Amino acid sequence: MLAHYMVGDPQAPLVVLVHGVTGSATTWTDLIQHLSSSYCIAAIDMLGHGLSPRYNEHTLVSPGDAGAVALEETLNYLVKTHGKKAILIGHSMGGSLSSSVASKRPELVSGLILEDPAWSSPEQKAAYQTHTDEYLSYAKRIWQRNPIATLTQNVEERGLSTPDFEQPGSDGSHGWSVPAHHGWAFAKPLVDVNLIATGITAVSQPWQEIARALTIPTVVITSDGADIIIGHRGAAEIAALGNPHITVEFIAGVGHNIRHSAPAEYAAIVDRYLAQWR
């Protein structure tokens, strides 16, 4: 069973949040605050993240598949306990794992929202694994030893939102909120670095097979930033699959962490689909 946090009205529709690689349940702080008055929220720490169990020699052979198995087990428990199907919202790795589980267990899921899921091209996977040693070194040197530097560097890289949008030079619309920065930084020292060493962030099954198999309403939210996984290329590939259950939504001008960089636009899309599925 994966560690998870429950927030909101237990009688309301169930929304399950599944974070990306090196994240945790704390990376959903803004969305939890936004949704918790109308939904029952379960924010999960994925395998090897947060307070959930670490990987072992067996699960590291295929960490994405092991994560999907653990997610399915936890989702099955949450749905059984709640008494209704869940709406899954997953980011990056969490999007890959959520879509895999939803494709195999549609009886557990009433809707699926994927924030730039790790439906990577072979070139993107190779590029990520090329930098595995660099990521691992940074995780050990900064994330595990220097929490102040972890937080400070993220603020410097991604900006800080401000309500004063008229301030010269302000990028309040795309800077991250204070809770988003803190939730992101809190997660980093709790990551199992053995996962980072593998360079694997998705399930082994080709994402095209997963996408073709989806029979529940599915929304993919993506953008056009340099580090985006889906983007226009991926959207064209999704369209070519011809699955009428999948819709792609674009929020232009931001990177892979879409919900942090464009929270209002992201929340508007999420609200629109949740209202249809609740």
C-alpha positions as CSV (number, residue, x, y, z in Angstrom):
1,M,0.0,0.0,0.0
2,L,1.3,3.5,-0.9
3,A,1.3,6.3,1.6
4,H,-1.5,8.8,0.8
5,Y,-3.2,11.9,2.3
6,M,-6.9,12.4,2.4
7,V,-8.4,15.9,2.2
8,G,-11.9,17.2,1.7
9,D,-15.4,15.9,1.9
10,P,-15.5,12.1,2.3
11,Q,-19.0,12.1,0.6
12,A,-17.8,14.0,-2.4
13,P,-16.5,12.5,-5.7
14,L,-13.0,10.9,-5.3
15,V,-10.1,12.6,-7.0
16,V,-6.7,10.8,-6.8
17,L,-3.5,12.8,-7.5
18,V,-0.4,11.0,-8.8
19,H,2.8,13.0,-8.9
20,G,5.8,12.9,-11.2
21,V,9.3,11.5,-10.7
22,T,11.1,12.9,-7.7
23,G,7.9,14.5,-6.5
24,S,5.4,13.6,-3.7
25,A,1.9,14.3,-2.5
26,T,3.2,17.7,-1.4
27,T,3.7,18.9,-4.9
28,W,-0.1,19.1,-5.3
29,T,-0.6,21.8,-2.6
30,D,-2.2,24.4,-4.8
31,L,-4.6,22.0,-6.6
32,I,-5.5,20.3,-3.3
33,Q,-6.5,23.7,-1.9
34,H,-8.4,24.5,-5.1
35,L,-10.4,21.2,-5.2
36,S,-10.8,20.2,-1.6
37,S,-14.0,22.1,-0.9
38,S,-15.9,20.2,-3.6
39,Y,-14.1,16.8,-3.8
40,C,-12.6,14.1,-1.7
41,I,-8.9,14.2,-2.5
42,A,-6.4,11.4,-2.1
43,A,-2.8,12.6,-2.8
44,I,-0.5,9.6,-3.2
45,D,3.3,9.2,-2.5
46,M,4.4,6.9,-5.3
47,L,6.7,4.0,-4.8
48,G,10.2,5.3,-3.8
49,H,8.8,8.7,-3.0
50,G,7.7,10.6,0.1
51,L,6.6,8.2,2.9
52,S,6.0,5.2,0.6
53,P,8.1,2.1,0.6
54,R,11.5,2.2,-1.2
55,Y,12.4,0.2,-4.2
56,N,14.2,-3.2,-3.9
57,E,16.4,-5.3,-6.1
58,H,13.3,-6.9,-7.7
59,T,11.2,-3.8,-8.3
60,L,14.2,-1.8,-9.7
61,V,14.4,-4.2,-12.7
62,S,11.3,-2.4,-14.0
63,P,10.5,0.5,-11.7
64,G,7.7,1.9,-13.8
65,D,5.8,-1.3,-13.9
66,A,6.4,-1.9,-10.2
67,G,5.0,1.6,-9.5
68,A,1.9,0.9,-11.6
69,V,1.3,-2.3,-9.7
70,A,1.5,-0.4,-6.4
71,L,-0.7,2.4,-7.7
72,E,-3.3,-0.2,-8.9
73,E,-3.4,-1.8,-5.4
74,T,-3.8,1.6,-3.7
75,L,-6.4,2.8,-6.1
76,N,-8.4,-0.4,-5.7
77,Y,-8.3,0.1,-1.9
78,L,-9.4,3.8,-2.2
79,V,-12.3,3.1,-4.6
80,K,-13.5,0.1,-2.5
81,T,-13.4,2.3,0.7
82,H,-15.0,5.3,-1.0
83,G,-17.6,3.3,-2.8
84,K,-17.3,5.1,-6.1
85,K,-15.0,5.3,-9.0
86,A,-12.1,7.7,-8.9
87,I,-11.0,10.5,-11.2
88,L,-7.2,10.2,-11.7
89,I,-5.0,13.3,-12.2
90,G,-1.4,12.4,-13.0
91,H,1.7,14.4,-13.9
92,S,4.6,13.1,-16.0
93,M,5.6,9.7,-14.5
94,G,2.3,9.8,-12.6
95,G,0.5,10.3,-15.9
96,S,2.2,7.3,-17.5
97,L,1.4,5.1,-14.5
98,S,-2.2,6.4,-14.1
99,S,-3.0,5.8,-17.8
100,S,-1.6,2.3,-17.6
101,V,-3.7,1.4,-14.6
102,A,-6.8,3.1,-16.1
103,S,-6.4,1.2,-19.4
104,K,-6.4,-2.2,-17.5
105,R,-8.8,-1.4,-14.7
106,P,-11.5,1.0,-16.3
107,E,-14.0,-0.1,-13.7
108,L,-12.0,1.9,-11.1
109,V,-11.8,5.1,-13.0
110,S,-14.4,7.6,-14.3
111,G,-12.1,10.1,-15.8
112,L,-8.4,10.7,-16.4
113,I,-6.5,14.0,-16.6
114,L,-2.8,13.7,-17.6
115,E,-0.5,16.7,-17.2
116,D,2.2,16.2,-19.9
117,P,2.4,12.5,-19.2
118,A,5.7,10.6,-19.7
119,W,4.6,9.3,-23.0
120,S,8.1,9.9,-24.3
121,S,9.5,9.4,-27.7
122,P,12.6,7.1,-28.0
123,E,14.7,10.3,-28.5
124,Q,13.3,11.8,-25.3
125,K,13.9,8.7,-23.3
126,A,17.5,8.5,-24.6
127,A,18.1,12.1,-23.8
128,Y,16.9,11.7,-20.2
129,Q,19.0,8.6,-19.7
130,T,22.1,10.4,-21.1
131,H,21.9,12.8,-18.1
132,T,21.1,10.2,-15.5
133,D,24.6,10.4,-13.8
134,E,24.2,14.2,-13.7
135,Y,20.8,14.0,-12.1
136,L,22.0,11.4,-9.6
137,S,25.0,13.5,-8.6
138,Y,22.8,16.6,-8.1
139,A,20.3,14.6,-6.1
140,K,22.9,13.3,-3.7
141,R,24.9,16.6,-3.5
142,I,22.0,19.1,-3.2
143,W,18.6,17.5,-2.6
144,Q,19.8,15.2,0.1
145,R,22.3,17.6,1.8
146,N,21.2,21.2,1.2
147,P,17.5,21.9,1.5
148,I,18.1,25.7,1.4
149,A,19.9,25.4,-1.9
150,T,17.2,23.1,-3.3
151,L,14.5,25.7,-2.6
152,T,16.6,28.7,-3.6
153,Q,17.6,27.3,-6.9
154,N,14.1,26.3,-7.8
155,V,12.9,29.8,-7.1
156,E,15.7,31.3,-9.2
157,E,15.0,28.9,-12.0
158,R,11.2,29.0,-12.1
159,G,10.3,32.4,-10.5
160,L,7.9,33.4,-7.8
161,S,4.4,34.5,-8.5
162,T,3.2,37.9,-7.1
163,P,-0.3,39.4,-7.0
164,D,1.2,42.7,-8.2
165,F,0.9,41.9,-11.9
166,E,1.5,45.6,-12.8
167,Q,5.0,45.5,-11.3
168,P,7.6,46.1,-14.0
169,G,9.3,42.9,-14.9
170,S,6.8,40.8,-12.9
171,D,5.9,37.4,-14.4
172,G,3.3,36.6,-11.7
173,S,1.2,34.7,-14.2
174,H,3.9,32.1,-14.8
175,G,5.9,32.1,-11.6
176,W,5.3,29.4,-9.1
177,S,3.5,30.1,-5.8
178,V,5.2,29.8,-2.4
179,P,3.3,26.6,-1.5
180,A,4.3,25.1,-4.9
181,H,8.0,25.8,-4.3
182,H,7.9,24.5,-0.8
183,G,6.0,21.3,-1.8
184,W,8.5,20.7,-4.6
185,A,11.5,21.2,-2.3
186,F,10.0,19.1,0.5
187,A,9.7,16.1,-1.8
188,K,13.3,16.0,-3.1
189,P,15.3,14.6,-0.1
190,L,12.6,11.8,0.2
191,V,13.3,10.3,-3.2
192,D,14.9,6.9,-3.5
193,V,18.0,7.8,-5.6
194,N,18.1,4.2,-6.8
195,L,15.2,5.1,-9.0
196,I,17.0,8.1,-10.5
197,A,20.0,5.9,-11.3
198,T,17.8,3.7,-13.6
199,G,16.8,6.7,-15.8
200,I,13.3,5.1,-16.1
201,T,10.2,7.3,-15.6
202,A,7.4,5.3,-17.2
203,V,5.9,1.8,-17.6
204,S,7.6,-0.6,-20.1
205,Q,4.5,-1.0,-22.3
206,P,4.6,1.5,-25.3
207,W,2.4,4.5,-24.5
208,Q,0.7,4.1,-27.9
209,E,-0.7,0.7,-26.8
210,I,-1.9,2.2,-23.5
211,A,-3.5,5.2,-25.3
212,R,-5.3,3.0,-27.8
213,A,-6.7,0.8,-24.9
214,L,-8.2,3.7,-22.9
215,T,-12.0,3.5,-22.8
216,I,-12.7,6.2,-20.3
217,P,-12.7,10.0,-20.9
218,T,-9.1,11.2,-20.9
219,V,-7.7,14.7,-21.2
220,V,-4.0,15.3,-21.9
221,I,-2.8,18.8,-20.9
222,T,0.4,20.0,-22.6
223,S,2.3,23.0,-23.8
224,D,5.1,24.1,-26.0
225,G,8.0,24.8,-23.6
226,A,11.5,23.3,-24.2
227,D,11.1,20.5,-21.7
228,I,7.6,19.5,-22.7
229,I,7.1,15.8,-23.4
230,I,3.9,15.7,-25.4
231,G,3.7,19.1,-27.2
232,H,2.5,19.5,-30.8
233,R,4.4,16.3,-31.9
234,G,2.8,14.1,-29.3
235,A,-0.6,15.7,-29.9
236,A,-0.4,14.7,-33.5
237,E,0.6,11.2,-32.6
238,I,-2.3,11.0,-30.2
239,A,-4.7,12.2,-32.8
240,A,-3.4,9.6,-35.3
241,L,-4.4,6.9,-32.9
242,G,-8.0,7.7,-33.5
243,N,-9.2,7.1,-29.9
244,P,-12.3,9.2,-29.4
245,H,-12.0,9.1,-25.7
246,I,-8.8,11.2,-25.6
247,T,-8.8,15.0,-25.8
248,V,-5.7,17.2,-25.9
249,E,-5.7,20.7,-24.2
250,F,-2.9,23.2,-24.8
251,I,-1.7,25.9,-22.4
252,A,0.9,27.8,-24.4
253,G,4.2,29.2,-23.2
254,V,5.0,27.1,-20.2
255,G,7.2,24.1,-19.4
256,H,6.7,20.6,-18.1
257,N,5.3,21.6,-14.7
258,I,2.2,23.2,-16.2
259,R,0.0,23.4,-13.2
260,H,2.6,25.4,-11.3
261,S,3.5,27.8,-14.1
262,A,0.0,28.4,-15.3
263,P,-2.2,27.6,-12.3
264,A,-5.3,29.6,-13.4
265,E,-5.4,28.1,-16.9
266,Y,-4.7,24.6,-15.6
267,A,-7.4,24.8,-12.9
268,A,-10.0,26.1,-15.4
269,I,-9.4,23.0,-17.6
270,V,-9.5,20.6,-14.6
271,D,-12.7,22.2,-13.3
272,R,-14.4,22.0,-16.7
273,Y,-13.8,18.2,-17.0
274,L,-14.4,17.4,-13.4
275,A,-17.8,19.0,-13.6
276,Q,-18.7,16.7,-16.4
277,W,-17.5,13.5,-14.7
278,R,-18.6,14.0,-11.1
